[in-house]
Amino acid sequence: MSVSGYCSSKILLHSKIFKRKAHIYLLAYSLLKKDYSMHLKIITHEKVVFDENVDEIYTRGVDGEFGILKNHVPIMSALDIGVTHIKQGENTKCFTTMGGVLQFKDDECIILTTTAECGDDIDVTRAKEALRRAKERLEDKDAAIDAKRAEAAVARAMARLKATLNN
């Protein structure tokens, strides 16, 4: 190997090390800066239920539960009846989402759903009563009840109760 070839390979090695160190420094800086926020909108056909910056989103899709952090790959998912957990710093908010669609792209998340309620706004006694009635309808074998509708009513009532427990 010639002297010039040796020097150029050393320079190349040092530039790779520098790039790696620079990447580590940038990662450490972003962790110290704690800028994890992304924007979330929860929208129903009546109103915008939630429109703020958040750090983490955890929700239930039709294929199972998943979480989203800042810089997540773009995703579009059909949502199931369940609870959406939102972390803002040390605070956690829970919303019931009754199905719908979630789209995440460029640190913007939009949830379109038929109904969404904040866990703080749900009346616990009313939700427990709805769960009791839904379970009675599901267990009643004599009545001509659509089983799928009764199961959906149970799922909705349970989601509402879970949202109140987590807030």
C-alpha positions, 0 to 999 in steps of 0.5 A: 500500500502506498503512503497516499493510499494509507493516508486516504484509508485513514481519513476515510476511517476517521470520517466514518468514526466522526459520522458515527460519533456525530449521530450518537451526539445528535441522538443524545441531544434529542434525548436530553432535549426531550422533544418527543412530541407529535400532534394528535387529533381525535375527530368525530362527525360532531366535533374535534374531541382532542387536538394537542401535542402528545408524547406517546399514543397507544390504541387498539386496532382490529389486529391488536394493540399498538403504540406510536412514538415520534418519527414512527413510520407512516401507518394507517390502521382500522381501529377496534372498540377500545381505549386510546391512551395518550401520554403528555409528559407525566400525564396520561389521558384515556379516550374511548374510541368506538372503532374508526381509522387512525392515520399517522404521517410526518408526526401528525396523527389523526383518529377518525371515529364515530364516537370518542369520550374522555375518561374524565367525562364518563359517568361510571354508574351509568357505564356499569348499568349499561354493561349490566344490561348488555350482559343480560341481553347477551345471556338471554337465549329466548329473545330474538336478539342479534348476538353481534349487536349485544357483544358490541354493546358489551365491548363498548360498555367495557371500554368506557369503564376501562377509560374511567379506571385509567384516568 
